Amino acid sequence: MNEYIVVNGAKGNNLKNISIKIPKNKLVAITGLSGSGKSTLAFETLQHECQRLYMESLGMAVDLIPRTKVDKIEGLSPSISIEQHHGNMNPRSTVGTFTDVLSFLRILFSKIGEYPCSHCGEIISQIEINAEDINKVHHCSNCKKAVEVLTKRDFSFNTPEGACPVCNGLGITNEVNLEMLIDYNKSIRDGAILGWDEIYINRYGNSMVNAGKHYGFEFSMDLPIRDYNDTQIALLLHGVEGDQFKKIYPDIKTPRTVPDGKYEGVVTNLMRRYSEKKSGVGKLEKFFVSTICSACKGSKLKEESRNVRVDGKNIIEINKMEIEDCYKWMNHILEILSDRVKEMVSPIILVILEKFSRLVEIGVGYLSLDRVVSTLSAGELQRIRLSTLLGTGLTGVLYVLDEPTTGLHAADNKKLILMLKRLRDMGNTVLVVEHDIDFIEACDYVIDMGPGAGKYGGTIVTTGTPHEVANHNKSVTGKYLNNKATIIFHKRNEGNGKYIRIKGARVHNLKNIDVEIPLGKLVTISGVSGSGKSSLLLDVLYQHVQNKKLSPKECEGIYGLDNIKEVLMIDQMPIGRSSRSNAATYIDVFTSIRELFANLSISKEMGLKAKDFSFNTPGGRCEQCEGSGVIKVSMHFMPDIEVSCHECLGKRYKDNILEIKYKSHNISDILMMSIDEAYNVFKRERQIADKIEILKEVGLGYLSLGQSASTLSGGEAQRVKLAKELAKPSTVDSLYLLDEPTTGLHPHDVERLIYMLKRMVAQGNSVVVIEHNVDFIRSSDWVIDMGLGGGLNGGEIIAEGPPETIKNSIDSVTGKFL
């Protein structure tokens, strides 16, 4: 029995009382169509029960945690789940801090760093500082003057000891945007200063006139600001106590009273009010712009720490290097150190090397240590988490992963598979929800779920080795494993003969590239991870459209945008503005549903309006949970949990609202229905049914109509956004940009997605997609392949043209998989 995790009677969501034996110490894939029940089995059954049992062992109030909807689970191990959600990431968190590499680098610099004496410039080595000098003052051997002894805390921008004193370790400062504040073509009396009414104009204007008299120059409120000289500008902006003004009149005593000319300065006044953070400070935001800190140049560290170097590099330079280059540099350091120093710091260096090695192996070697974690893709973050777990040496653990191949090029998949097998070989069970066929083929065991999605799924179709699943005649996954089912669209869109031309793109690792994107086609930008795909599409093309301009250092120019009416980004960020949003509210079908309920005769008799059927506003909603159906419970040192509202029992509404029914379903029933079920209920109400049908067409029929936006994966959120665009009246000459839309999709669903995108193109639009999925690339009208590698080894166009051109390219890594 200890060889298996045995699940009996799992009934969560759409699971149909399933029972299964999962072999331990194996790499196991759970496969099936989107919505077939994979995540419910992996996360809401196995992982949830592990969490419940863990909290029970701590003596915590497990009655607050909903019981897992399963009869019994035997042989369960302690578990660690790695899902594709960023969670509440600290905005200061970087790859270096998240992996703890930076902590060890700080220790290394505090041990063997060299820096110039602040008095005479003599190089001081941390190695030569005696142990008794630590946390005290060291005296320079040359000038004998005292210098600061630096510790690891001095190399952290998150500590008072190391942070730049000007920006407090943020790397940016908020400065007044004079263009927003001042109209240089107007005089002060005519309203040159935004926000100054007549009272302020007279008060401050007269103060400046008095100041001019005090210092012996004329100040006019009737002169356009553009005609002011340097002295008048310094007074207006910084006041009589500002350094800029004092430099002009260093010998004249500063006036003490307003009649004498005391004046604070418009910029000084704004900065003071903004720093005080009092009520109303939000109104000042529009006058400020974030700029790179002039003191630390964005490095976040104080000057003394920036001056410390190891082999000619300071810690900021190491932080900006790609992980792969950091790994090479650290090996070089180990080689050049003397035996005495090596004995002192080799344990630290070996830990750093091990961390770098795992990150390179997992396929994120192109990232820099200073990359902010919140800017990582879900796949990148998941792989970084995985690399940290490999260093723990844990055994006997159940690891539950959610599509770890997300964002990985086919060439990088093998590295990931080898790493997961190493985790397995350490004595762990690795359970992976996955769609990638190559990954599934490499697993020891496969659990295929289905046969369909939503109410048509929730059963075990077959289990066994990949070969056994491939030969099962009822398995949709099996058909792709044995190549009986393939995705390919032979018909190509010819395009409209127009192009968007990007010239001299140099953002991030892009190497001054020129590229033409044909319009009226489905265009895919491919390439290994870190090759520059996102930089080209998102940071060059999309940012240009958003900001209307790019720095000449970033791009020489983008031409042909007049050939399109609008550019729309359909990304994987959460839909709506809060967790209360859902697919129904986002595509605006819930408004029509509420109006339908309000127009029922019984609703009219009760005097109910459409707003009474909203869970977002007071009226018909349950006020105990404010229409959410759940109550959040703080678990102190554990993450907060949500429990069903005891007042409405999770139904969101008051009893009188729940009495109103359409075809025997109340408004709560409608929200709990799958999109497939809701379509059948409303199919005669075309205004409602047409929008719901589009959600079905993009492969989301299994979702609940009222499912919280916060529970949707990035891929699901992206497809909801796609559905919203498709629901609009037919548009032409629009350019749609998508980032990895196949995320979370079974090959069968990928085929459906390609059809939808090609339909958008056939309507007269253009679609440009970043994608790794080989079947998607094969089905594109045009491919722009980037590489050769990631990071510094990428940033170039390797091949472009129809998929056949990429396939026949000798240099294309992507071509080898087509």
Backbone hydrogen bonds, N-H to C=O, Kabsch-Sander energy under -0.5 kcal/mol:
donor,donor_aa,acceptor,acceptor_aa,energy
4,Y,1,M,-1.7
5,I,22,I,-2.8
6,V,4,Y,-0.6
6,V,74,E,-2.4
7,V,5,I,-0.6
7,V,20,I,-3.1
8,N,6,V,-0.5
8,N,72,K,-3.0
10,A,18,I,-2.9
11,K,69,K,-3.6
12,G,69,K,-0.7
15,L,12,G,-3.0
16,K,458,G,-2.7
17,N,10,A,-0.5
17,N,15,L,-1.1
18,I,10,A,-1.8
20,I,7,V,-2.2
22,I,5,I,-3.0
22,I,20,I,-0.5
24,K,3,E,-2.8
26,K,23,P,-0.5
28,V,26,K,-0.8
28,V,430,V,-3.2
29,A,445,Y,-2.5
30,I,432,V,-3.0
31,T,29,A,-0.6
31,T,447,I,-2.7
33,L,449,M,-0.5
36,S,33,L,-2.0
41,L,37,G,-2.1
42,A,38,K,-2.6
43,F,39,S,-2.7
44,E,39,S,-1.5
45,T,40,T,-0.6
46,L,41,L,-2.1
47,Q,42,A,-1.8
48,H,43,F,-1.4
49,E,45,T,-2.0
50,C,46,L,-1.9
51,Q,47,Q,-2.2
52,R,48,H,-2.3
53,L,49,E,-2.5
54,Y,50,C,-2.2
55,M,51,Q,-2.2
56,E,52,R,-2.0
57,S,53,L,-2.0
58,L,54,Y,-0.9
59,G,56,E,-1.4
60,M,55,M,-2.3
62,V,60,M,-2.0
64,L,61,A,-1.7
65,I,62,V,-1.1
70,V,68,T,-2.4
71,D,8,N,-1.2
71,D,9,G,-0.7
72,K,8,N,-1.9
74,E,6,V,-2.5
80,I,398,L,-2.4
82,I,400,V,-2.8
83,E,81,S,-0.5
85,H,83,E,-1.0
89,M,87,G,-1.4
93,S,90,N,-2.1
95,V,371,R,-1.9
96,G,369,L,-2.8
98,F,94,T,-3.1
99,T,95,V,-1.9
101,V,96,G,-0.7
102,L,96,G,-2.1
104,F,100,D,-1.0
105,L,101,V,-2.1
106,R,102,L,-2.3
107,I,103,S,-1.5
108,L,104,F,-2.3
109,F,105,L,-2.6
110,S,106,R,-2.0
111,K,107,I,-1.2
111,K,108,L,-0.5
112,I,108,L,-2.6
113,G,109,F,-1.5
114,E,309,R,-2.3
115,Y,124,I,-2.4
117,C,122,E,-2.5
121,G,117,C,-1.5
124,I,115,Y,-3.3
126,Q,113,G,-2.9
128,E,125,S,-0.7
129,I,125,S,-0.6
129,I,126,Q,-0.7
133,D,130,N,-2.0
134,I,130,N,-0.5
134,I,131,A,-1.1
136,K,133,D,-2.6
138,H,147,V,-2.2
140,C,138,H,-0.5
140,C,145,K,-2.8
144,K,140,C,-1.5
147,V,138,H,-3.6
149,V,136,K,-0.6
150,L,148,E,-0.6
154,D,151,T,-1.5
155,F,152,K,-1.5
156,S,153,R,-1.3
157,F,155,F,-0.5
159,T,156,S,-1.1
162,G,159,T,-0.6
163,A,159,T,-2.3
164,C,300,K,-2.6
168,N,164,C,-1.6
169,G,164,C,-0.7
170,L,167,C,-1.0
173,T,291,T,-2.9
175,E,173,T,-0.6
175,E,289,V,-2.6
177,N,287,F,-3.7
178,L,176,V,-1.1
180,M,177,N,-1.0
181,L,177,N,-1.3
182,I,178,L,-2.9
183,D,192,A,-2.3
184,Y,182,I,-0.8
186,K,183,D,-1.8
189,R,221,M,-2.5
191,G,188,I,-1.4
192,A,187,S,-1.5
194,L,181,L,-2.7
194,L,192,A,-0.7
196,W,193,I,-1.9
197,D,195,G,-0.7
201,I,197,D,-2.7
202,N,198,E,-2.2
203,R,199,I,-2.6
204,Y,200,Y,-2.9
205,G,200,Y,-0.6
205,G,201,I,-1.8
206,N,202,N,-2.0
207,S,203,R,-1.4
208,M,204,Y,-2.1
209,V,205,G,-2.1
210,N,206,N,-2.5
211,A,207,S,-2.2
212,G,208,M,-2.3
213,K,209,V,-1.8
214,H,210,N,-2.2
215,Y,211,A,-2.2
216,G,212,G,-1.1
217,F,212,G,-3.0
225,I,186,K,-2.3
226,R,184,Y,-2.4
227,D,224,P,-2.0
228,Y,225,I,-1.9
233,I,229,N,-2.3
234,A,230,D,-2.5
235,L,231,T,-2.1
236,L,232,Q,-2.5
237,L,233,I,-2.7
238,H,234,A,-2.4
239,G,234,A,-0.6
239,G,235,L,-1.6
240,V,263,Y,-1.9
241,E,263,Y,-0.5
242,G,239,G,-1.1
245,F,242,G,-0.5
246,K,242,G,-2.6
247,K,243,D,-1.9
248,I,245,F,-0.9
249,Y,245,F,-1.4
252,I,249,Y,-0.7
261,G,257,T,-0.8
261,G,258,V,-1.2
262,K,257,T,-2.5
266,V,236,L,-2.6
267,V,237,L,-1.9
268,T,237,L,-1.4
269,N,265,G,-2.5
270,L,266,V,-1.8
271,M,267,V,-2.6
272,R,268,T,-2.2
273,R,269,N,-2.4
274,Y,270,L,-2.5
275,S,271,M,-2.2
276,E,272,R,-1.5
277,K,273,R,-0.6
277,K,274,Y,-0.8
278,K,273,R,-0.7
281,V,278,K,-1.7
283,K,280,G,-1.2
284,L,281,V,-1.5
285,E,281,V,-0.5
285,E,282,G,-1.0
287,F,284,L,-2.1
288,F,285,E,-2.0
289,V,175,E,-2.8
291,T,173,T,-2.8
293,C,171,G,-2.3
297,K,293,C,-1.4
299,S,296,C,-1.7
302,K,162,G,-2.2
306,R,302,K,-1.7
307,N,303,E,-1.4
308,V,305,S,-1.0
309,R,114,E,-3.1
310,V,313,K,-2.9
313,K,310,V,-1.6
318,I,314,N,-1.7
319,N,315,I,-1.9
320,K,316,I,-1.4
321,M,317,E,-0.7
321,M,318,I,-0.8
323,I,367,L,-2.8
324,E,365,G,-2.3
325,D,322,E,-0.5
326,C,322,E,-2.4
327,Y,323,I,-2.3
328,K,324,E,-1.5
329,W,325,D,-2.6
330,M,326,C,-2.6
331,N,327,Y,-1.7
332,H,328,K,-1.9
333,I,329,W,-2.2
334,L,330,M,-2.0
335,E,331,N,-1.4
336,I,332,H,-1.7
337,L,333,I,-1.3
342,K,338,S,-3.0
343,E,339,D,-2.1
344,M,340,R,-0.9
345,V,341,V,-2.2
346,S,342,K,-2.5
348,I,345,V,-0.5
349,I,345,V,-2.3
350,L,346,S,-2.7
351,V,347,P,-1.5
352,I,348,I,-2.0
353,L,349,I,-2.9
354,E,350,L,-2.2
355,K,351,V,-2.1
356,F,352,I,-2.6
357,S,353,L,-2.7
358,R,354,E,-1.9
359,L,355,K,-1.9
360,V,356,F,-2.4
361,E,357,S,-2.4
362,I,358,R,-2.1
363,G,360,V,-1.1
364,V,359,L,-2.3
367,L,364,V,-1.7
369,L,321,M,-1.0
370,D,319,N,-1.8
371,R,368,S,-1.4
373,V,93,S,-2.4
375,T,372,V,-1.8
376,L,373,V,-1.8
381,L,377,S,-2.4
382,Q,378,A,-2.1
383,R,379,G,-2.0
384,I,380,E,-2.0
385,R,381,L,-2.3
386,L,382,Q,-2.0
387,S,383,R,-2.0
388,T,384,I,-1.7
389,L,385,R,-1.7
390,L,386,L,-1.6
391,G,387,S,-0.7
391,G,388,T,-0.6
392,T,389,L,-1.5
393,G,389,L,-0.6
396,G,427,G,-2.1
398,L,78,P,-3.1
399,Y,397,V,-0.7
399,Y,429,T,-3.1
400,V,80,I,-2.5
400,V,398,L,-0.5
401,L,399,Y,-0.5
401,L,431,L,-2.7
402,D,82,I,-1.7
403,E,401,L,-0.7
403,E,433,V,-2.7
406,T,403,E,-1.7
408,L,405,T,-2.5
412,D,409,H,-1.7
413,N,409,H,-0.9
413,N,410,A,-0.5
414,K,410,A,-0.5
416,L,412,D,-1.5
417,I,413,N,-2.6
418,L,414,K,-2.3
419,M,415,K,-1.9
420,L,416,L,-2.3
421,K,417,I,-2.2
422,R,418,L,-1.7
423,L,419,M,-1.9
424,R,420,L,-2.1
425,D,421,K,-2.6
426,M,422,R,-0.9
427,G,424,R,-2.0
428,N,423,L,-0.7
428,N,424,R,-1.0
429,T,397,V,-2.4
430,V,26,K,-2.3
430,V,428,N,-0.5
431,L,399,Y,-3.4
431,L,429,T,-0.6
432,V,28,V,-3.2
432,V,430,V,-0.6
433,V,401,L,-2.7
434,E,30,I,-1.7
434,E,432,V,-0.7
440,I,436,D,-2.5
441,E,437,I,-2.2
442,A,438,D,-0.9
442,A,439,F,-0.9
443,C,440,I,-1.4
444,D,27,L,-2.1
445,Y,27,L,-1.6
446,V,464,G,-3.0
447,I,29,A,-3.1
448,D,446,V,-0.6
448,D,462,T,-2.7
449,M,31,T,-2.7
449,M,447,I,-0.6
450,G,459,T,-2.0
452,G,456,Y,-2.3
454,G,35,G,-2.3
456,Y,453,A,-2.1
457,G,454,G,-1.8
458,G,36,S,-2.5
459,T,450,G,-1.9
461,V,448,D,-2.4
461,V,459,T,-0.7
462,T,448,D,-1.4
464,G,446,V,-1.5
469,V,465,T,-2.4
470,A,466,P,-2.3
471,N,467,H,-1.1
472,H,469,V,-1.6
473,N,471,N,-0.6
475,S,472,H,-1.3
476,V,474,K,-0.6
479,K,475,S,-1.3
480,Y,476,V,-0.9
480,Y,477,T,-0.8
481,L,477,T,-1.9
482,N,478,G,-2.1
483,N,480,Y,-0.6
484,K,479,K,-1.4
485,A,479,K,-2.4
488,I,486,T,-0.6
490,H,488,I,-0.7
495,G,520,G,-0.7
496,N,519,L,-1.6
500,I,517,I,-2.1
501,R,499,Y,-0.5
501,R,559,Y,-2.9
502,I,500,I,-0.6
502,I,515,V,-3.0
503,K,501,R,-0.5
503,K,557,G,-2.9
505,A,513,I,-2.6
506,R,554,E,-4.1
507,V,554,E,-0.6
510,L,507,V,-2.5
511,K,795,G,-2.5
512,N,505,A,-0.6
512,N,510,L,-1.1
513,I,505,A,-1.7
515,V,502,I,-2.5
517,I,500,I,-2.9
519,L,498,K,-2.8
523,V,521,K,-0.8
523,V,767,V,-3.2
524,T,782,W,-2.6
525,I,769,V,-3.4
526,S,524,T,-0.7
526,S,784,I,-2.1
528,V,786,M,-0.5
531,S,528,V,-1.8
536,L,532,G,-2.2
537,L,533,K,-2.5
538,L,534,S,-2.3
539,D,534,S,-1.7
540,V,535,S,-0.8
541,L,536,L,-2.1
542,Y,537,L,-2.2
543,Q,538,L,-1.3
544,H,540,V,-1.8
545,V,541,L,-1.9
546,Q,542,Y,-2.5
547,N,543,Q,-3.1
548,K,544,H,-1.8
554,E,551,S,-2.0
555,C,551,S,-2.0
556,E,503,K,-1.4
557,G,503,K,-1.6
559,Y,501,R,-2.9
563,N,560,G,-1.9
564,I,561,L,-1.5
565,K,733,D,-3.3
566,E,733,D,-0.7
568,L,735,L,-3.0
570,I,568,L,-0.6
570,I,737,L,-3.1
571,D,569,M,-0.8
581,S,578,S,-1.6
583,A,707,Q,-0.5
584,A,705,L,-1.4
586,Y,582,N,-2.6
587,I,583,A,-2.1
588,D,585,T,-0.7
589,V,584,A,-2.1
590,F,584,A,-1.8
593,I,589,V,-1.8
594,R,590,F,-2.6
595,E,591,T,-2.1
596,L,592,S,-2.0
597,F,593,I,-2.1
598,A,594,R,-2.4
599,N,595,E,-1.5
600,L,597,F,-1.2
604,K,600,L,-2.0
605,E,601,S,-2.2
606,M,602,I,-1.6
607,G,604,K,-0.9
608,L,603,S,-2.8
612,D,609,K,-1.3
613,F,610,A,-1.6
614,S,611,K,-1.5
621,R,617,T,-0.6
622,C,652,R,-3.2
627,G,622,C,-1.6
628,S,625,C,-1.4
631,I,643,V,-3.2
633,V,641,I,-3.5
635,M,638,M,-0.5
637,F,635,M,-0.6
638,M,635,M,-1.7
641,I,633,V,-2.3
643,V,631,I,-2.7
645,C,629,G,-2.3
649,L,645,C,-1.5
651,K,648,C,-1.4
654,K,620,G,-2.7
657,I,654,K,-0.6
658,L,654,K,-1.7
659,E,655,D,-0.9
660,I,657,I,-1.3
662,Y,665,H,-3.0
663,K,661,K,-0.5
665,H,662,Y,-1.4
670,I,666,N,-1.9
671,L,667,I,-1.7
672,M,668,S,-1.7
673,M,669,D,-1.1
673,M,670,I,-0.7
675,I,703,L,-2.3
676,D,701,G,-2.4
678,A,674,S,-2.7
679,Y,675,I,-2.0
680,N,676,D,-1.4
681,V,677,E,-1.7
682,F,678,A,-2.3
683,K,679,Y,-0.6
685,E,682,F,-2.1
686,R,684,R,-1.1
688,I,685,E,-1.2
689,A,682,F,-0.6
689,A,685,E,-3.2
690,D,686,R,-2.5
692,I,688,I,-2.0
693,E,689,A,-2.7
694,I,690,D,-1.1
695,L,691,K,-1.3
696,K,692,I,-1.7
697,E,693,E,-2.3
698,V,694,I,-1.7
699,G,696,K,-1.8
700,L,695,L,-2.3
703,L,700,L,-1.6
705,L,673,M,-2.9
706,G,671,L,-2.9
707,Q,704,S,-1.6
709,A,579,S,-0.6
709,A,581,S,-2.7
711,T,708,S,-1.6
712,L,709,A,-1.3
717,A,713,S,-2.6
718,Q,714,G,-2.1
719,R,715,G,-1.8
720,V,716,E,-2.0
721,K,717,A,-1.9
722,L,718,Q,-2.1
723,A,719,R,-2.3
724,K,720,V,-2.0
725,E,721,K,-1.8
726,L,722,L,-2.3
727,A,723,A,-1.7
728,K,724,K,-0.5
728,K,725,E,-1.0
733,D,764,G,-2.7
735,L,566,E,-2.8
736,Y,734,S,-0.6
736,Y,766,S,-2.9
737,L,568,L,-2.8
738,L,768,V,-2.2
739,D,570,I,-0.7
740,E,738,L,-0.6
740,E,770,I,-2.8
743,T,740,E,-1.5
745,L,742,T,-2.4
749,D,746,H,-1.0
750,V,746,H,-2.2
751,E,747,P,-1.7
752,R,748,H,-1.0
753,L,749,D,-2.3
754,I,750,V,-2.6
755,Y,751,E,-1.8
756,M,752,R,-2.0
757,L,753,L,-2.4
758,K,754,I,-2.6
759,R,755,Y,-1.7
760,M,756,M,-1.6
761,V,757,L,-1.8
762,A,758,K,-2.5
763,Q,759,R,-1.2
764,G,761,V,-2.1
765,N,760,M,-1.4
766,S,734,S,-2.8
767,V,521,K,-2.1
768,V,736,Y,-2.9
769,V,523,V,-3.0
770,I,738,L,-2.4
771,E,525,I,-1.7
771,E,769,V,-0.6
777,I,773,N,-2.3
778,R,774,V,-2.4
779,S,775,D,-1.4
780,S,777,I,-1.3
781,D,522,L,-2.1
782,W,522,L,-1.6
783,V,801,G,-3.0
784,I,524,T,-2.9
785,D,783,V,-0.6
785,D,799,A,-3.0
786,M,526,S,-2.5
787,G,796,E,-1.8
789,G,793,N,-2.3
791,G,530,G,-2.3
793,N,790,G,-1.8
794,G,791,G,-1.9
795,G,531,S,-2.8
796,E,787,G,-1.7
798,I,785,D,-2.7
798,I,796,E,-0.7
799,A,785,D,-1.3
801,G,783,V,-2.1
805,T,802,P,-1.4
806,I,802,P,-1.3
807,K,803,P,-2.5
808,N,804,E,-1.8
809,S,806,I,-1.1
816,K,812,S,-0.7
816,K,813,V,-0.7
817,F,814,T,-2.1
818,L,815,G,-1.0
